[in-house]
Amino acid sequence: MNKKIITLLSVLVISACGGGGDGSGISSVPPGIYAGTITATGFAPDDGVGIITSDNRIAVLDLNTEEGIIGTINGSSIAGTLYSSSVVPATAEVTSVSGNNISGTYSSSLGGGTFAFVSDPNLYNRGASLSKLEGIWVDDTYITGTGISTWTIQVDGSFIMTSVSGCAGSGSFSLIDPTKNEYNIDITVSNCIGANGSYSGIGVLNDTFITDDTLSFTFSNGAIAGIDEAVKQ
């Protein structure tokens, strides 16, 4: 999973800044699946995607750099870890919520900038079930370090992961809110030099060829993070 030591986002970033109140006047940010742009100060906008779960977790990925954050959201304040060229704390604040649109600012020791995202209510409100995950899934997108990986998921959410490199994993998916398209993942990684250990994260189902045929998720342990986008076979 060196492949996925995803330097996750020197942009929308976050870390534990206490997670207290916020000064924006925004009491909450709607959970959902988001897409938009992340703009580091002095640079052109990058494409970005993210999810805010119903239990206040957040993951955001810069699609250009494969950098990102995994953390939590409290009101309009985000707290978590930025995985980039370094793993550092950062802060972010949602300063505007208008319909399906959110925007805000971020800062960290690696720099700062702005973000703007739009949610997709139809995708988020599809609902979730472990039966949707049952089957064999292959990730040939995020392959640096591990090569192509195969995820065999059972109807109860348990899974094993194998890869071309020999890096392996096992764990389980579980539901967060069955009425929403959001999943929890717990995984233990083995035979991965520098990345063995236990991780947790969140994910969603989306569409590549047919409805719900692509499982996108990210996971971390505070020091290392990973990302996968696996298509059902």
N, C-alpha and C positions, 0 to 999 in steps of 0.2 A: 503494500500500500504506500510505498514511497511515491507511487504514481499519484496518489491522491493526498500527498502532504500538501494540500491545497492551500497554499498561500492565499487565503481567501480574501481579499478585498481591501486595498488601501484606501477605501472610499467609505461607504456607509459603515462605519466600523463601530466597535463598541468595547467596553469592558466595564468591569465592576466599579462604577463610580458611586456606589452606595444605593443606586436604584430608587432614590427617594422621589419627592415630588418634582414637578417641572414648572417652568416659568412661562410656558406657552399659552396657558389657559385651556389647553386641550385635555379633557378628562380621560379619553381613551382613543386608541387607534383601532379601527375595525380589523379583526382577523381576516385572513384571506391569502390568495395566491396573487403575487404582484409581478409586474414587469415594467421596465422603464429605463432610466439613465442614471448614471453615477458620474459626477464631474469633479475630479480632483482639481484643486486650485492651480491654474496655469496650464491645464491640459484640456483636450477635447473630450466630450462626453463618451463614456463607455456604455454598452448595453448591460443591463443588470436584471436579475430575477430574484425573487425572495418569497418567503412564506412567513406569515404570522399565525401561529396556531391559537386555538380557542383556550389553551392553558398558558398563554402569554410567552411562548417561546418564539424565537425569531432566527432565521438563517437567511443570509443574503450572499449572492455570488455575482462577481464581476465576470461576465462572459468573455471579455477580451483578455483579461489577465489571469483568470481562475483564482483570484484572491477573494477573500470574503470574511464574513463574521458569523459566529454562532453565539447566541446569548438569550436574553430575556428582555421583555418590554414591560414597563410599569407606567401607566398613563401615557405620556408622550416621550418618556425617557427610555433609552435603550442601554442595556448593560451586558457585556459579554467579552469576547476575545477576538481580536483581529489577527488572522493568519495571513501574513504576507511574507516579504523577505525576512522579516523577524516576526515573532509572536509577541504582540504588545497590547496593552490596554488602550482603549479609546472611548470616546463618548459620542453620542448622537442624540439629536433632538428632532422630533417631528414638529414642525412649526405651522403646518397647514393641513387640514383635512377638509376636502370638499367633494361630496359624493364618493366616487370610487377612487379619487385622486389623493395622494399624500405627497408631501415634500418636506425637506428639512436640511439640516446641516450636520457635519461631523468634524471631529478633530482628533488627532493622535500625535504621538511623537514622530510618526512618519509623514505627517501632513494632514490637511483637511480639505473640505469641499462641500458640495451639495448633492442632493439626490432628489429625484422625482419619479414616482411610481403610480401605476394605475392597476387596480385589482380586477380580477376576472370572476365575478360572482357566480356565473354559470358553472365554471370549472370547480370552484371551491364548494359549491352547494350540491355537487353530485352525490355526496355521501361516500362512506368507506365500508369495506367488508374484507375480512381475511380471505374469503373465497375468491375475490378478485385477484389476489396475489398468488394463489396456488398455481404452480407451474414452473417452467424453466425460463430464466431471463438471462440475456447476454448483454454485457456492456463492452462495446468496441469503440466507445467514444473517449472515455478517460482511461487511457492505457499506459501512460508513462510510468515505467518502473515495474508494473505487474503484468503488463500485456492484457489481452482480452480476459475478462472474468465472467464466470458463469454462476448464477445464483439459482439454486433449486429450493423453492419455497413450498412448504406443506400447507394443508388447509387450515391448520391451527396457527399458522404464522411462523413456525420454526423453519430455519433454513441452514443450508451449508453453502459456502462460497469457495470455489476453486479458481485458479488462474494459471495462465501460461507460465508465469514465473515460479510457481510453486507456493506463492503466498496464499494462505487459506484463512477461512473464517467460519464461525458458526454463531447462531444467536436466534433472535426472534423479532418479528414485527408484531405490533399490537395497535389497537384502536385508541385514539384520543377522544374523538366525538364521532360516533357512527353516522351522524347526519352531515358531517363535513368531510371533504376530501383531504385528510391529513392522517399520517401514520407516525407512530413511534418506532424506533429501531434500537435494539441493543445488540452489540456484536463483540465477540472476542476474536482477535486476530493472532495468527501464529505463522511461523516460518517466514516472517517479513522482517528482514534486518532493519533494526532501528524503529520499528513501528508495532512490535508485538504488544498486546495488552487489550484492555476493555474500553469500549467506546459506547456512546449513546448519541442519538440524533433524531431527526425528523425528516419526513418525505411526503411526496404526493404522487398521484397517478395523473398522467397527461397523455396526449395523443401524438403518435408519429404516423402510423398507417391506418389504425382503427382506434376506436374509443378505448381509453384506459390501457393501451398496450405498452406504455412507457412508464417505468418506475424511477423517479428522480429523488435522490435523498442525499443527505450529508450527515456526518457524524464526527464527534471530536471527544478528546479527553482532557482538554485544557492546555495541552502542549502540542498535539498533532491533530490535524483534521483531514477528513477524506470526503470525496464526492463520487457518486456513481449515477449513471443514467443507463439503465438496462431495459432492453426491449424484449417483450414476451415472444417466445418462439412458437 
